[in-house]
Amino acid sequence: MTTLPTLSTHGSALFLDFDGTLAELASRPDAVRIPPDLPSLLDALHERLGGALALVTGRARIDLQRWLPVQRWPGAFEHGALRVGADGVDRLAVTPELGPVVVAAQAFAARHPALLLEVKQTALALHYRAAPELGPACVEALFQAIANHPDLRLLQGKAVVEVKAAHTSKGAAIAGFLREPPFAGRRPVFAGDDVTDEDGFAVVQSHGGDGIKVGQGPSAARLRCDSPQALRDWLRQQTYEVSP
């Protein structure tokens, strides 16, 4: 693990992915477990950073509420399609109609019971962690489903392939936060674990900040962290060591 930065109370903005970053990956999206102190840890960091903390995740907000009181902090959900600023206002991007793609994905998943199809407000995700051999077939099925929809994009992650609006991304969501208080003018730090986080790393590093890649695999992030446990340990340390 590379040395991670010390956050500054008035100078840092912190952005955090959820799956594989704050929480260990699980066999199913609904099987994730978090440490009991994670909500209070995020509360403490949110307070110490003057509110400049946001979750940035592919999860739907209503889904993430199973584990975290997400209404307490700013956040970007479904890869930035829904962004909630420090003012508490929902900013929902205009996104394409998913109906025909959902029908095609449902038909494909019905033929393969080991797959899990997750339909969100603005996106869908086809999980194949229980049947990794089906990964290429999942990609092909969804690629064909969006072939006539140039406003949709295929996004591949860890044992999951997603369909989302082409113009939304975690990077765009982070850039939006950085134009608003209390994030504006601060040095951003973004921690994520997957290829879906790479555009977020690019944005924070273009603003003079740090991308933190959690786990193994190639990445443009300048910093590395071994695991979600190691990242949580660093976050706990920051609740005591945040500099002025």
N, C-alpha and C positions, 0 to 999 in steps of 0.2 A: 504494500500500500504506500502511495506517495504521501508526503506530509500535507495534510489538509489545512486550509487557512483558519485563522482566528477571525471570527466575525466582529464587525464594528457596530455598536449600538446605533450610531447615526449615519454610518457610511455603507452598510451592507444591506442587500435585499436577497432573501432566500426563497428559492423555488424548489419544490420537492415532488417527485413522482411517488406513486404508492406501491404498486405491485413490483416486487423484486428490488425495491429501494428502501421504503420504510418498512415493508412487510416481506417476508420470504414468500417465494412462489409456492403455490399449492397445486394439487392434482386437478382441482376445479376452482374456478373463480370464487365460488361461494364457500370454499373450504379454507380460506385464508385465516390465519390466526395472528393477532397482534399482542405485544406485551401490554399488560394492564396500564402501565404508566405512559403509554404513547400519547393519549390525548392531553394529559397534563404537561408532558414535555413540550408538545407543540404550543400549548397555551403560554408556557414560560418563554419560549423563543419568540413568539408573536409579540408578547409584551416587551421583551428586552430589545427587540428590533423596531420598536415604535410602530408595529402593525405591518412591517414590510416582510411578511411571510405569506406565501401562497402555495397551495397544492396545485400541481399541474399533471393531469392524469388522463388516460383514455377511458377510465370508468365513468359511468353515468353518475350524476350527483346523488340520485335517490339510492343507487346501489352502494355507493361509498358510505352512506349514512348508517349502514349496518355496523360499521366499525368505528367511525369517527364522527364527532359533532361538527360536520363540515361548515355549518352555518356560522361558526365562530370565526372563521378565517376567510380571506379571499381565496378564490380557486378557479381553475379552468378545467372543464370536464369534457369528455368525449373529444379529446384531442383539440380542445380550444373552441369547439362549436358553441359551448356555453361558458361564458366568463363572468365571474362575479367579483367586482372590484371591492376596494376597502369601503366604498360607500354603500355596499350591500345591494346594488342595483344589478339585476340580471341583464347580461348582454348576449342575446341569442342570435347567432349568425343565421342568415338566410341560407338554407341548405336544400339540395335537390330532393325530390320525391324518391323514396326508397322502395315503394310498394312492389314493383316488378322484381327487384333484386331480392327482396325478402322472400317472395314466393319461390324464386329459383333456389335460394339457399335452404329454405325449409324442405323443398323436395329432395335436395341432395342429402341433407342431414337425416331425413327420414329413412334413407337407404343405408345409413351407417349409424347405428344406435350409439356407438362409442363417441360420436361427435357431440359437441354442445354448441348450440346456436344461441347467441345473445343478441336480442334486438333492442337497441337503445333509441333515444329520441331522435337522434340525427345520424346514427351509424349502426352497423351491425358487426358482430365478431363471431367467427367460427373457430372454436377451440378444438384442437386435436391432440392435446397432451396425453389423453388415454389411448390414443391410436396414432403414434407418431408416423407410422408408415403411410398414413393417409394425407400427410402434409402436402405433397405435390398435387394430389387430386383435389384437395381443398382450394389450393391456389388456382388451379386450372378452372374449377367450377365457378369460382367467384370472378375470375378474369373474364370468362365467357358471359357471366351475368351482367357485367358492367360494360361490355364491348360497345354498346350503342349509347353509352352515357358518359360523354367526355367530361362532365362536371363532377364525376365521381372518381375516386382514387383507391387503388388497392394498397394496403399497408400490411407488411409482414412483420410479425414480432416473434416472441418466444412461444412456439407451439400454438400460434394463433395467426389467423389472417383476417384483416378487417376491411370493411368498405366504409369510406367517409367522404365528405365533401372535399373536392380537390383544393379549395382555397383555405381550408382550415388546417391548423397545425399547432403543435405545442410551442414552436418557435414564434409564430405570429401572436399567440396568446401572451407569451412572456414579453414580447415587444410592446404589446398593448399595455400591460402592467407598467412597464418602464416609462411610459408617457404620462402616468398618473401618480398623484401622491398616494401613499408615502414612498413609493418605489422610485419615482423620478429622481435622477441625480445620484443614485446610490450605485455601488459596485455589485453587480448581480452574481449570485452563485446558484447553479442548478445541478441537482443530483438526480440521475436516472440510470437505468440499467440496460435499456434495450435500444435496438436500432430506431425505434419510434421516438427516441429522445435526442437523436443526433441533431435535428434542426434546432432544438432548444439549446444544446451545447454551442452551436454555431452563433446563435443570437447573443448569449451571455458573453461569449469570448469576443465577439465584435464590439461589445460595450465595455471591454476592458476587464471582464470578470472571469470566473472560473467555471468550467464544466467538470463535474465529478462523475466518472463512470463507475458504477457499482458492479463488481463481478468481472468475469472474464469476457474476452471478445474484443475485436478491433473497434476503435472509437477515435473520434476527433477530440474528445475531451482531454484536457491537459493533465487532469488529476485522476487518480485511481483510488478506489476503496474496495476492500476484499469482499464484503458481504453486507446485507442489510443490518446485521448485528453490529458490525464495525461502524457503519454509518450512524446508527442510533447511539453508539458509544461516543462518537464525535459530537453528535448533537447534544447529548447530556453534558459533555465537557463545555460546550459553548454556553450553556445556561449559567455557568460560573465564570467563564473566561471572556465573554463578550467585552471587547475594548470600547473605550469612549468613542 
